[in-house]
Amino acid sequence: MSTIENQGLMRHSDKTVLSIDNKYLSEANLDTFIDILGRTITNTLRFRIETDCVRSAEVGALVSDKNTTQSLSEDGMSLEELIQLYERSILPACINFGSPKFMGFPDTGTQLGGILGAILADLLQQNLINGQICSPSATQVELTVLQWFRSLVGYEVFPLASVWDVGAIVTHGGTLSNTIAMMLARENHFPGSMQLGLRKMKPAYLVVPRGIGHYSVKSAQMWLGCGSHLLEVPTQNYRYDLDSLKETILAHAQDVMAVVAYAGDSRTMTIDNLCGVRDVVRSIRNNIWLHADACHGHLLGASKKHESMIDGISSFDSISIDPHKSIDIPYTASALLVRDPSTLKKISTYSDLIMQQDFSIGQMTPMIGSKSWMSLKIWFAMQNLGRKGMGELVETRIDNARLFADLIRDHPDFSLLNKPDYHSVIFVYRPEKIKCDQRLVNEVNSAIYREMVKEGQWYLHSFTLPADDLRQGLVRPLRYMSGNIRVNETKLIEILDYIDQLGARCLGDLVL
Ligand SMILES: Cc1ncc(COP(=O)(O)O)c(C=O)c1O
């Protein structure tokens, strides 16, 4: 078989051969490369449709042996050699979020349009920093996708005379989207701080629901030089307790920089009472920055049946969304949407290295320079699913979460800790004989989690949560997240049996 390497050599037989020349895409190696690409992609996609979460619970030889660091090849390896190494040592220990036994997170990365768009974006090498010279059609695709998301959450969509009319930016993840939202909140609270710096040292409080928020907003407050001034408000059923929210804000009214509400918090996926939160905040001070973290919940806007759950979100000043979580596209893709597009000008970037053209997105994206074409996979996925398909996805997730919650309720060895709003079911293994011993309940659930990860067949997630119904400290629950539509009723019954048996074993070990 001819290899890319010797094709390169033949081409340069009459001049000095550059040893790396044949390792770059060219006419001479195109066919061989297509063959290699096809075979590798096929093997990888076969892995993605396997049943267990990992092929080998052992971490790959490449990284597992702490005593041997893989040395960097001196002369370079051929693609065939690299693929063998990848298939032997790297792929088998990759975790497969798309397996029907993977129930930890919704981001499976299995939406076909999304996969195609992700591959094409990598092949096309467009840079979303500048429109005309780096990404002429990509910029248009990106702005289009952002407008679709605006309409999903009920924000007004404006005609585009320039990038400044779109009122949204694509970022690399929810953490960055939330951080940029906090930057807007800071600028709103300390006008001019972008230019003048933070000269007034009065506090800039950030209000969040206690125990369920994502770390990104708290960290952003510190990353942005505002210090750690967090006001954590008690919740009821994982939603802001509105009386406590009011009391908290009133106690610090002039110093509150932002209030963050979740349309799908990271742990329970509860959708907060967004109208209620808005009304409380606005009744106290009209210019407190209101941010909705809808990294998960924005997709509810695609379902006629469930869209009312995010009523009120369009009156928030900013909304973060994570399509890599919501529509199963390959990592990563997020966006920050702002109600009033002109606010983005307050945190704009000026440099003559970024074109000051109407359609240079880089002017609008703080903390991001070169940017890959993340929006192409979103575009492919949204067009592939259509609004109806996205609605169906939401409805299937909610149906599956409710089904699993019913299975938990009916099972004597488990306790349900939330009434699922969207796609998260929180529960603990708690058989009758240990019901009142919360320390043991936590220990056994932690042990179940550790053993499950070690065995590598199934995956449920685990974390700490304020013990709403147990009324004592923190719980260490397990969580089924019904994002993965390959998970069906049979698998839900099977995992409960598996956890029940594992729980009995772990409990036996603990009380021995
Ligand atoms: C509610 C919420 N917000 C923000 C984030 C951060 O998103 P990312 O991991 O894309 O940075 C997460 C991640 O799980 C999340 O659940």
The ligand as an SDF file (V2000), in Angstrom:
LIG
                    3D

 16 16  0  0  0  0  0  0  0  0999 V2000
  -26.0370   25.6110   34.8860 C   0  0  0  0  0  0  0  0  0  0  0  0
  -24.6420   25.6210   34.3510 C   0  0  0  0  0  0  0  0  0  0  0  0
  -24.0580   26.7870   34.0490 N   0  0  0  0  0  0  0  0  0  0  0  0
  -22.8110   26.8520   33.5610 C   0  0  0  0  0  0  0  0  0  0  0  0
  -22.0780   25.7160   33.3620 C   0  0  0  0  0  0  0  0  0  0  0  0
  -20.6900   25.8100   32.8070 C   0  0  0  0  0  0  0  0  0  0  0  0
  -20.6800   25.3700   31.5070 O   0  0  0  0  0  0  0  0  0  0  0  0
  -19.3400   24.9150   30.7510 P   0  0  0  0  0  0  0  0  0  0  0  0
  -18.9510   23.6000   31.3550 O   0  0  0  0  0  0  0  0  0  0  0  0
  -19.7980   24.8230   29.3390 O   0  0  0  0  0  0  0  0  0  0  0  0
  -18.3110   25.9530   30.9680 O   0  0  0  0  0  0  0  0  0  0  0  0
  -22.6370   24.4750   33.6880 C   0  0  0  0  0  0  0  0  0  0  0  0
  -21.8500   23.2410   33.5040 C   0  0  0  0  0  0  0  0  0  0  0  0
  -22.2130   22.1720   33.8550 O   0  0  0  0  0  0  0  0  0  0  0  0
  -23.9460   24.4210   34.1870 C   0  0  0  0  0  0  0  0  0  0  0  0
  -24.5340   23.2700   34.5230 O   0  0  0  0  0  0  0  0  0  0  0  0
  1  2  1  0
  2  3  1  0
  2 15  2  0
  3  4  2  0
  4  5  1  0
  5  6  1  0
  5 12  2  0
  6  7  1  0
  7  8  1  0
  8  9  2  0
  8 10  1  0
  8 11  1  0
 12 13  1  0
 12 15  1  0
 13 14  2  0
 15 16  1  0
M  END
$$$$
